[in-house]
Each structure stands twice: as structure tokens, then as C-alpha cells.
Amino acid sequence: MLAKFAKRLQRKQRIRAKISWTSSKPRLSVYRSNSNIYAQLIDDISWKTLCSSSDLKIENWNKTDKATKVGEELATKAKSLNITEIVFDRGWFAYHGRVKALADAARSIWLKF
């Protein structure tokens, strides 16, 4: 179990090292649990969360559709804050399935990665 977590942490650090962010391009951080998905826009310069969204209140959808709704909701919140460009941080999760659905939904509404 410890080796699995260490590999995940290595993956996360490797991805985070490749990301370059500024205050004009906040980071879209994604967390995926077995049943839910969470996303938030973070300004790493001031260490503040600008907006967030999750699928906790979304009912009667499958997991991929919930992720799509979360991406759309986050993109509309970012639009109200006049944020157009972001940096996508998938954490240690593969860019596949729910993570990809969230990213594609956010990209299709308003945000540029």
C-alpha cells in the first residue's frame, strides 16, 4: 500500500513540475474519488481557491455525465470571474474517462488550456 502511494505521489510531483502557472493563468486541479469528482481553480501566487465545483448535488446521472456537468459548471463560474486561460492539473489521475470528460466540458464552454 505504501509503495502504491509513493508512486502516485511521484506521478503527481512530476506532473506539477511540468506545469508553469501565473496569477493570470490559475490552475484547474481535479480530484477523483471512486464515487465523486471535484474540481477547483487555484491561484498559486496568492494561495487562494477562486472557485470550485463538485458532483455532490447532481442526482441520477452516471459518473462520466456528472464529470461533464462539473466541468460545465466550473467553466461558467470561471467566466463570471473573467478567467479565460487556465493550466490543467490532473494530479496523479490518468487523462482518461471522467477526468477527460471534465476537461473537455470545461474547454468546450469557455476555458482555454
trRosetta pair geometry for C-beta under 8 A, 3 or more apart (Angstrom, degrees):
i j d omega theta_ij theta_ji phi_ij phi_ji
1 4 5.7 -53 -152 32 32 113
1 5 6.6 28 153 -14 65 106
2 5 5.8 -56 -150 38 34 109
2 6 6.2 37 152 -22 67 106
3 6 5.5 -52 -145 35 33 114
3 7 6.5 34 155 -19 64 103
4 7 6.0 -55 -152 35 29 109
4 8 6.6 30 150 -18 63 106
5 8 5.5 -53 -149 36 35 114
5 9 6.2 36 153 -20 67 106
6 9 5.7 -53 -147 36 31 112
6 10 6.4 36 152 -22 63 104
7 10 5.5 -49 -148 33 33 115
7 11 6.5 36 152 -20 64 103
8 11 5.7 -55 -152 35 32 112
8 12 6.3 32 151 -19 66 106
8 92 4.3 57 -166 -178 81 165
9 12 5.6 -52 -146 36 33 113
9 13 6.3 30 155 -16 65 107
9 92 7.3 -42 -64 -74 23 140
10 13 5.9 -58 -147 39 29 108
10 14 6.2 30 155 -21 65 108
11 14 5.8 -56 -147 35 29 112
11 15 6.4 25 156 -15 64 107
11 92 4.4 94 88 -132 117 88
12 15 6.0 -58 -149 38 28 108
12 16 6.1 25 155 -17 65 112
12 91 5.5 -15 -116 -170 101 61
12 92 4.4 -53 -59 -58 91 93
13 16 5.6 -54 -139 41 31 111
13 17 6.2 37 157 -26 64 105
14 17 5.9 -52 -150 29 27 113
14 18 7.0 23 153 -16 59 106
15 18 6.0 -61 -157 34 34 109
15 19 6.8 33 150 -25 66 106
15 89 6.9 124 134 -150 115 73
15 90 6.6 -95 -173 56 157 82
15 91 7.1 132 74 -169 148 6
15 92 7.5 -169 12 -86 136 46
16 19 5.7 -53 -151 27 37 114
16 89 6.8 39 -97 -140 74 118
19 27 6.8 65 160 -116 145 116
19 87 5.3 113 -162 160 108 133
19 89 5.9 -10 -78 -89 164 95
20 87 7.3 -159 72 -110 42 151
21 25 5.5 -138 -148 95 69 93
21 26 6.9 41 -167 -146 124 21
21 27 5.1 -48 -97 -58 157 97
21 44 5.4 86 91 27 134 129
21 87 4.7 -118 -91 21 96 149
22 25 5.1 63 48 32 81 89
22 45 7.1 21 -173 -45 44 127
23 26 7.5 12 -161 -71 36 74
23 43 5.8 38 -136 -158 72 107
23 45 4.3 -47 -73 21 98 146
23 46 7.0 66 -117 -11 113 96
24 85 7.2 25 137 67 86 111
25 85 5.0 -49 -109 114 94 99
25 86 6.0 150 -169 -126 74 24
25 87 5.3 77 145 -28 109 94
26 41 4.7 64 116 178 137 94
26 42 5.9 168 -176 73 102 35
26 43 5.0 -61 -109 -79 107 62
26 44 7.5 149 -141 -6 64 75
26 50 5.7 -51 -124 1 171 140
26 83 6.4 -34 23 -143 116 140
26 86 5.7 -34 72 -125 69 88
26 87 7.3 -144 109 27 28 83
27 41 7.2 152 75 -155 42 52
27 42 4.8 -26 63 61 95 94
27 43 8.0 166 18 -84 79 20
27 44 5.9 47 -2 -33 124 113
27 86 6.9 124 -122 -174 15 90
27 87 5.0 -36 -106 72 66 99
27 88 7.9 139 -160 -107 63 8
27 89 4.9 23 -178 -12 108 127
28 39 6.3 0 -176 -172 90 106
28 40 7.6 170 -149 85 50 32
28 41 5.7 -24 -95 -96 66 70
28 42 8.0 168 -85 16 19 77
28 74 7.4 100 -138 149 113 143
28 86 4.8 58 -27 153 107 140
28 87 6.9 -176 16 81 76 43
28 88 5.2 -24 62 -112 111 56
28 89 6.3 171 77 25 51 76
28 103 7.9 131 110 -108 142 80
28 106 6.9 123 -146 149 160 169
28 111 7.5 70 -56 171 146 161
28 113 8.0 -74 27 -106 133 96
29 39 6.9 163 83 -152 50 55
29 40 5.4 -14 58 61 96 82
29 41 7.9 165 16 -94 76 20
29 42 5.6 23 -7 -2 120 123
29 89 4.8 -19 -99 76 64 118
29 91 6.8 73 -163 -53 81 100
30 37 7.1 -15 -167 -172 94 98
30 38 7.3 150 -158 84 47 55
30 39 5.1 -14 -103 -102 70 86
30 88 7.8 9 -14 -169 115 83
30 89 6.9 179 13 91 76 64
30 90 5.6 -16 48 -130 121 49
30 91 6.1 -128 73 2 71 108
30 93 6.6 -86 103 45 111 136
30 99 5.6 116 129 -131 156 92
30 102 6.2 136 -119 90 132 151
30 103 7.8 -63 -54 -57 149 91
31 37 7.2 165 88 -157 52 52
31 38 4.6 -6 60 60 98 102
31 39 7.6 -172 24 -75 65 42
31 91 6.4 66 -91 -23 61 162
32 36 7.9 -169 -151 98 46 47
32 37 5.0 -9 -110 -111 74 86
32 38 7.8 -162 -73 27 35 66
32 93 5.2 83 27 -102 123 156
32 98 5.8 132 -125 88 133 128
32 99 6.1 -83 -42 -64 141 93
33 36 5.0 21 50 52 110 77
33 37 7.4 -155 27 -76 67 41
33 38 7.8 44 -7 -3 97 100
35 63 7.7 -127 -155 -103 38 114
36 54 6.3 21 173 -177 119 105
36 55 5.4 -170 -149 62 79 98
36 56 6.2 19 -134 -73 139 70
36 66 7.8 -95 -136 137 54 144
37 54 6.9 179 92 -147 48 66
37 55 5.4 50 47 1 79 121
37 63 7.5 110 -22 -171 115 87
37 66 6.5 143 28 114 111 104
37 67 4.9 30 44 -99 164 87
37 70 5.7 -148 96 19 108 165
37 98 5.5 -152 -75 158 145 130
37 99 7.9 -168 -138 -79 130 56
37 102 6.4 -147 152 -64 144 138
38 52 7.1 -3 -176 -175 92 108
38 53 7.6 169 -154 91 53 46
38 54 4.4 -14 -107 -102 77 101
38 55 7.9 -118 -71 11 51 74
38 70 7.7 -130 -118 -159 21 147
39 52 6.8 170 94 -154 49 64
39 53 5.4 -7 63 61 93 88
39 54 7.3 170 22 -80 61 54
39 70 5.6 128 14 151 118 115
39 71 7.0 65 10 -87 166 57
39 74 5.1 -52 99 -68 125 157
39 102 6.0 172 -59 -178 142 138
39 106 7.8 -142 161 -62 161 139
40 49 5.2 -35 176 -147 129 113
40 50 7.8 145 174 48 80 65
40 51 7.0 -170 -149 98 67 41
40 52 3.8 -17 -103 -104 95 92
40 53 7.4 170 -81 20 55 57
40 74 7.9 -138 -98 -127 25 125
41 49 7.0 113 76 -166 54 64
41 50 4.4 -48 99 57 106 110
41 51 5.2 25 35 49 112 76
41 52 7.3 -146 21 -73 64 52
41 74 7.0 147 -32 -172 101 107
41 77 7.8 -167 8 102 128 111
41 78 6.0 123 -51 -92 157 107
41 81 8.0 -175 84 59 154 153
41 83 6.7 95 -169 116 158 172
41 86 6.6 -91 -125 -120 105 132
42 47 8.0 -11 -177 -147 101 35
42 48 7.3 170 -154 89 63 36
42 49 5.5 -38 -101 -104 73 61
42 50 6.9 -169 -94 4 18 86
43 46 5.0 10 113 43 119 94
43 47 7.4 -62 92 -6 74 12
43 48 5.1 2 52 58 106 83
43 49 7.9 -170 18 -90 75 13
43 50 5.7 90 -24 -48 99 106
44 47 6.7 29 -154 -82 37 53
49 52 5.9 -2 171 -45 128 110
50 78 7.6 65 113 -108 126 76
50 81 6.1 107 169 -178 118 171
50 83 7.1 88 136 -48 156 151
51 74 6.7 153 112 -145 110 72
51 77 4.1 -180 165 140 155 130
51 78 6.3 -149 48 -68 137 62
51 81 6.4 -154 -25 -21 127 143
52 74 7.5 -31 -164 -110 22 102
53 70 4.9 155 123 -160 113 77
53 73 4.5 151 -139 99 147 114
53 74 4.2 -126 16 -66 136 87
53 77 6.6 -177 -52 5 114 142
54 57 7.8 96 88 8 82 80
54 70 6.4 -2 -140 -122 16 123
55 58 4.6 -56 -160 33 76 121
55 61 7.9 -108 -161 68 122 124
55 66 3.9 57 -141 173 147 115
55 67 7.0 -54 -53 -69 139 44
55 69 6.7 100 -109 74 95 110
55 70 5.2 -71 -58 -58 88 118
58 61 5.7 -33 149 24 111 129
58 66 5.1 154 93 -130 142 92
58 69 5.5 128 -112 90 151 151
58 70 7.6 -101 -16 -56 146 82
61 65 4.2 -124 -178 93 113 117
61 66 4.8 146 96 -60 123 79
61 69 6.9 77 89 -9 178 137
62 65 5.2 86 56 16 73 105
62 66 7.1 -134 98 -9 34 92
63 66 5.6 -54 -149 34 32 115
63 67 6.5 34 154 -20 65 103
63 98 5.7 -60 143 -86 101 126
64 67 5.6 -51 -151 33 34 113
64 68 6.6 38 149 -21 64 102
64 97 6.7 -109 -96 -176 101 69
64 98 5.7 -130 -103 -92 58 71
64 101 4.9 153 -164 -53 81 166
65 68 5.4 -48 -150 33 37 116
65 69 6.5 39 151 -19 66 102
65 101 7.9 -86 -73 172 21 149
66 69 5.7 -54 -151 36 33 112
66 70 6.4 36 150 -21 66 104
66 98 7.8 -10 73 -137 88 115
67 70 5.5 -50 -147 34 34 114
67 71 6.5 36 153 -19 64 104
67 98 4.0 173 -59 -161 157 83
67 99 7.4 -87 -161 -59 144 21
67 101 4.3 90 98 87 120 116
67 102 4.4 -86 175 -56 95 88
67 105 7.4 165 127 6 69 137
68 71 5.8 -54 -151 35 31 112
68 72 6.5 29 153 -17 65 106
68 101 4.9 -71 -63 164 80 107
68 102 7.0 -129 -80 -84 31 44
68 104 7.6 -34 -114 77 86 95
68 105 4.4 148 -153 -68 63 142
69 72 5.7 -55 -147 38 32 111
69 73 6.2 32 155 -19 66 108
69 105 7.5 -72 -31 -173 14 165
70 73 5.8 -55 -145 38 29 111
70 74 6.2 28 157 -17 64 108
70 102 5.7 -27 82 -120 106 105
70 105 7.6 106 69 77 56 146
71 74 5.9 -56 -144 38 28 109
71 75 6.3 29 156 -20 63 108
71 101 6.9 -156 -9 129 140 63
71 102 4.0 167 -62 -160 111 53
71 103 6.7 -107 -119 -28 137 13
71 104 7.1 49 146 65 169 50
71 105 3.0 115 89 76 129 112
71 106 4.1 -107 -169 -39 93 79
71 109 7.5 167 135 1 84 123
72 75 5.7 -56 -148 36 30 112
72 76 6.6 26 156 -16 64 105
72 105 4.9 -75 -47 167 75 116
72 106 7.3 -138 -67 -78 30 50
72 109 5.5 133 -131 -56 66 142
73 76 6.0 -56 -150 36 30 107
73 77 6.5 30 152 -17 64 106
74 77 5.6 -54 -149 37 34 112
74 78 6.3 34 152 -19 66 106
74 102 7.9 37 26 -172 136 98
74 106 5.8 -29 81 -102 109 113
75 78 5.6 -52 -145 37 32 111
75 79 6.4 39 151 -25 63 103
75 105 7.0 -145 -10 130 132 76
75 106 4.5 171 -63 -140 109 63
75 109 3.7 115 117 75 151 135
75 110 4.6 149 176 34 104 102
75 111 5.3 -120 -122 -14 96 103
76 79 5.4 -46 -147 30 35 117
76 80 6.7 36 153 -19 62 100
76 109 6.6 -77 -53 168 71 147
76 110 7.2 131 -79 -2 41 139
77 80 5.8 -54 -154 33 34 110
77 81 6.8 21 150 -8 64 108
78 81 5.7 -63 -151 45 37 106
78 83 4.2 -80 -173 68 92 113
78 84 7.9 153 142 -71 109 26
78 86 7.2 -53 -145 -51 154 129
78 106 7.9 55 18 -157 142 104
78 110 6.5 177 83 92 105 129
78 111 5.9 29 89 -76 153 111
79 82 7.6 36 -176 -78 34 28
79 83 7.4 -92 -69 53 25 69
79 109 7.5 -101 -40 138 129 108
79 110 4.7 -88 -73 -150 111 172
83 86 6.7 52 157 -64 115 97
83 111 7.4 0 119 -108 91 96
84 110 7.0 -105 -126 158 64 89
84 111 6.8 170 -171 -125 36 49
84 112 6.0 20 151 16 79 104
85 111 7.3 127 -111 -164 21 73
85 112 4.8 -33 -104 71 72 101
85 113 7.9 147 -156 -97 67 13
86 106 7.9 -44 45 149 144 133
86 111 5.3 -13 12 -167 116 124
86 112 7.4 148 23 72 67 50
86 113 6.3 -36 74 -104 80 59
87 113 7.3 93 -126 -154 28 72
88 103 5.9 43 -137 -123 145 118
88 113 4.9 -7 -21 -136 116 123
90 93 5.2 -116 163 68 93 85
90 94 7.6 -42 151 136 139 6
90 95 5.5 -92 -91 -75 166 82
90 99 5.4 65 -142 -176 109 139
90 103 7.8 -34 -85 -58 103 132
93 99 5.0 162 121 -64 126 148
94 97 7.6 64 86 20 99 101
94 99 6.9 164 88 39 48 142
95 99 5.7 -111 -125 106 42 121
95 100 5.5 90 170 -75 67 91
95 103 7.2 -13 -148 9 97 155
96 99 6.6 39 46 50 37 104
96 100 5.5 8 -121 -19 15 124
97 100 6.1 109 45 25 26 101
97 101 6.9 -47 146 -8 38 104
98 101 5.4 -52 -143 35 34 114
98 102 6.4 36 158 -20 66 103
99 102 5.9 -52 -152 34 30 111
99 103 6.5 26 152 -15 63 109
100 103 5.7 -57 -146 40 33 110
100 104 6.1 31 157 -18 68 108
101 104 5.9 -55 -142 39 28 109
101 105 6.3 28 158 -19 63 108
102 105 6.0 -59 -149 36 27 109
102 106 6.4 22 156 -15 64 108
103 106 5.9 -58 -147 39 30 108
103 107 6.1 27 155 -18 65 112
103 113 7.2 19 -167 -62 105 148
104 107 5.6 -57 -143 40 30 112
104 108 6.1 29 158 -22 66 108
105 108 5.9 -54 -142 34 28 109
105 109 6.6 24 160 -18 62 107
106 109 6.3 -58 -150 33 28 107
106 110 7.6 -61 -178 51 59 73
106 111 4.8 -14 155 38 92 131
107 111 5.9 -76 -96 77 42 84
107 112 7.4 75 -136 -108 78 31
107 113 6.1 -44 -96 -13 111 108
